[in-house]
Amino acid sequence: MEKCAICKSKIEDTFLGKIHGTIIKGKYVCSACQKKFGSDLAKQL
C-alpha cells in the first residue's frame, strides 16, 4: 500500500492491481487530492 504524498492517507488498490490515484514526479497522489487541487497538483509536490 502506497501513501499519498500530500495528505498521507493510504491509496487503495483495485482488484486488477491499479491504484485509485496517480503518480506525479515519482510520488503517489490519491484521487481526493487530485480533485481538490486539480491543475495546481504539481505545485503542491
C-alpha positions as CSV (number, residue, x, y, z in Angstrom):
1,M,0.0,0.0,0.0
2,E,1.3,3.4,-1.0
3,K,0.6,6.6,0.8
4,C,-0.4,9.9,-0.7
5,A,2.4,12.5,-0.8
6,I,0.1,15.3,0.1
7,C,-2.4,14.0,2.7
8,K,-0.6,10.9,3.8
9,S,-3.7,8.7,3.5
10,K,-3.4,5.1,2.1
11,I,-4.1,4.7,-1.6
12,E,-6.3,1.7,-2.2
13,D,-5.6,-0.9,-4.9
14,T,-8.3,-2.2,-7.3
15,F,-8.7,-6.0,-7.9
16,L,-6.7,-5.6,-11.1
17,G,-3.7,-4.1,-9.3
18,K,-4.4,-0.5,-10.3
19,I,-4.4,2.3,-7.8
20,H,-7.1,4.9,-7.0
21,G,-4.9,7.9,-7.8
22,T,-1.9,8.7,-10.0
23,I,1.9,9.1,-9.9
24,I,3.3,12.5,-10.5
25,K,7.1,13.2,-10.4
26,G,7.6,9.7,-8.9
27,K,5.2,10.4,-6.0
28,Y,1.8,8.8,-5.4
29,V,-1.3,11.1,-5.2
30,C,-4.7,9.9,-4.1
31,S,-7.9,10.7,-6.1
32,A,-9.3,13.0,-3.4
33,C,-6.2,15.3,-3.6
34,Q,-6.4,15.2,-7.4
35,K,-10.0,16.5,-7.2
36,K,-9.1,19.1,-4.5
37,F,-6.1,20.6,-6.2
38,G,-6.8,20.0,-9.9
39,S,-4.2,21.6,-12.2
40,D,-2.2,23.0,-9.2
41,L,-1.3,19.5,-8.1
42,A,2.3,19.6,-9.4
43,K,2.9,22.8,-7.4
44,Q,1.8,21.0,-4.2
45,L,4.6,18.4,-4.6
